[in-house]
Amino acid sequence: MVKIEQLEMNAQRAQLNADMKDLVEKYRSIFGWDVPDIDESLSERLIFAALRQALNDLEGQSVKG
C-alpha cells in the first residue's frame, strides 16, 4: 500500500518540477547578466551541479536535524 506521504509527493510533483525549472531559469538569467560571451553549456552544468550540491546539503541537514 502506498503511504500518504508518497501520494502527496505525487500530487505535488508537477509543481516541484515547475519550481525547479524556474530556479534554473533564474540563475541562467543571472549568468547572462554578469558574464559577457557566456558559455551557456558550461553555465548550465555549473548551475545543475550547484543545485545538486545544495540539495545534498539540505538532505544531510534534514537527516541530522
N, C-alpha and C positions, 0 to 999 in steps of 0.2 A: 504494500500500500504506500502511496506517495504521501509524504509528510506535508503538512500545511505550509511549512516554510518553502518547500520546493514549488508548491502550487503558486504561492505568492511571488516567488522569484520568476517563475514562468510568465506570470501575468505582467510583471514589470520589465521583462527583458527588452522589449521594443523601446521603452523609454530609456533604459540604461544604455542601449546601443546608440540612440539618438544623442544622449548627453555626451557620450564618449566622442562621437563624431564632431559635435560642437566644440569640445575641448581641443581636439586635434586641429580643427579649423582655426580656433583662437590662436594657437601657437604657430600655425603656418603663417597667419597674418603678421604676428609679431616678428617672426624671422624675416618676412618680406619687407617690413618697415625698416628693420635695423641693419640689414645686410644687402648692399648693392651686389648685383650679379650673383645672386644666391644659387647654389646647387640644390635644387628642390629635392632631389632624391636623397642626398645626404641629410638635409634638414629634416625630412620625414623620418629617416632612420633614427636620427638623434631624438626626435620628439617621441617616437614609439618606445625607444629604449628608456627615456626618462619617465614616461608613463608607467612602463613595466616596473621600473625600479621603485617608483612612488607607490604603486600597488603592493609590491613585495614588502616595502617598509611598513605600510599600513597594516598589511596582513600580519606581519611579525608583531606589531604593537598590539593588535587585537588579540592574538593568541596569548601574549604576555599579560594583557590587561584583563 
